[in-house]
Amino acid sequence: AHLYTGLVDGKPADTFPFPITAVDLERGRERFNIYCAPCHDQAGTGNGLVVQRGFKVPPSYHIARLREAPPGYFFDVMTRGFGQMSDYSAQIKPEDRWRIAAYVRALQLSQNAKMEDVPEPLRAALHQ
């Protein structure tokens, strides 16, 4: 049920139904850029090409509410749609919806990272 519904005990899952690897994140990035970026843009800020042509602006993935949302929430929105967004259950298989949710998490981290998130040996390079 976790894999296909995004729910655990009737609530959006806090976990992924399978281990997320670098290959999964790459697949999630590819699927995100195909299906999500036209509205959400490649950084997830909500300023995609469709929006630039007059469609309603979706929320940025970087707002607190969505940074705190569990991955099952993103899976559910892709599965059932939300607001102006239609569902993508026919276009995106469940495993790829999870991979996109993982990629959204990576985008969120990339735009909201703190210095302590960077491994110690790499921190010095950021100050150059």
C-alpha positions in Angstrom: 0.0 0.0 0.0 2.9 2.4 0.8 4.2 2.2 -2.7 0.9 2.7 -4.5 -0.9 5.1 -2.1 1.8 7.1 -0.5 0.1 6.5 2.8 1.1 4.7 6.0 -1.6 4.3 8.7 -3.8 6.6 6.7 -1.4 9.5 6.7 1.1 10.7 4.1 4.3 8.6 4.4 7.3 10.1 6.1 9.5 7.4 4.4 10.1 6.1 0.9 8.9 2.6 0.1 12.3 1.6 -1.3 15.9 2.9 -0.7 16.6 6.0 -2.8 19.9 5.7 -4.7 21.8 8.2 -6.9 20.3 6.4 -9.9 16.8 7.0 -8.5 17.6 10.7 -7.9 18.8 11.0 -11.5 15.7 9.4 -12.8 13.6 11.6 -10.5 15.4 14.7 -11.9 14.7 13.6 -15.5 11.0 12.9 -14.8 10.7 16.2 -12.8 12.2 18.2 -15.7 9.7 16.5 -18.1 6.5 16.7 -16.1 7.0 19.2 -13.3 9.4 21.9 -14.5 7.0 23.4 -17.1 5.1 24.8 -14.2 7.4 24.6 -11.2 10.7 25.4 -13.1 13.9 23.4 -12.7 14.7 24.9 -9.3 11.2 24.3 -8.0 10.4 28.0 -7.4 7.1 28.0 -9.3 8.1 30.1 -12.2 8.1 27.7 -15.1 7.4 28.5 -18.8 3.7 27.7 -18.4 3.5 30.2 -15.6 5.4 32.8 -17.6 2.7 32.4 -20.3 -0.1 33.3 -17.8 -1.1 30.2 -15.9 -1.5 30.3 -12.2 1.7 30.3 -10.1 2.2 27.1 -8.1 3.7 27.4 -4.6 7.5 27.2 -4.4 8.8 23.9 -3.0 11.0 26.1 -0.8 8.3 27.5 1.4 8.3 26.2 5.0 5.0 24.3 4.5 6.4 22.2 1.7 9.8 21.8 3.1 8.1 20.2 6.1 5.7 18.1 4.1 6.4 14.4 4.1 7.4 12.7 0.8 4.0 10.9 0.8 2.4 14.3 0.4 4.2 14.9 -2.9 3.4 11.4 -4.1 -0.3 12.0 -3.3 -0.4 15.3 -5.1 1.1 13.7 -8.2 -1.3 10.8 -7.9 -4.6 12.7 -7.3 -3.8 16.3 -8.3 -4.3 19.4 -6.1 -5.8 22.8 -6.8 -5.0 23.8 -10.4 -2.7 20.8 -10.9 -4.3 17.7 -12.5 -3.2 14.2 -11.5 -0.3 12.5 -13.2 -1.1 9.0 -12.3 -1.6 7.9 -15.9 1.6 9.5 -17.1 4.0 8.7 -14.2 4.3 5.2 -12.8 4.3 5.0 -8.9 8.0 4.2 -8.6 8.8 7.3 -10.6 6.5 9.5 -8.6 8.5 8.4 -5.5 11.7 9.2 -7.4 10.3 12.7 -8.2 9.4 13.2 -4.6 13.0 12.3 -3.6 14.3 14.8 -6.2 12.0 17.5 -4.8 13.7 16.8 -1.4 17.1 17.2 -3.0 16.0 20.5 -4.6 14.7 21.7 -1.2 18.0 20.9 0.4 20.0 22.5 -2.4 18.2 25.8 -1.9 18.0 25.8 1.9 21.3 24.2 2.8 23.4 25.3 5.8 27.1 25.3 6.1 26.9 22.3 8.6 25.2 20.3 5.8 28.4 20.4 3.8 31.0 17.7 4.7 33.8 19.2 6.7 36.6 18.5 4.1 34.6 20.4 1.4 33.7 23.6 3.4 37.0 25.3 2.8 36.4 25.2 -1.0 33.2 27.2 -0.5 35.1 30.1 1.0 37.4 30.6 -2.0 
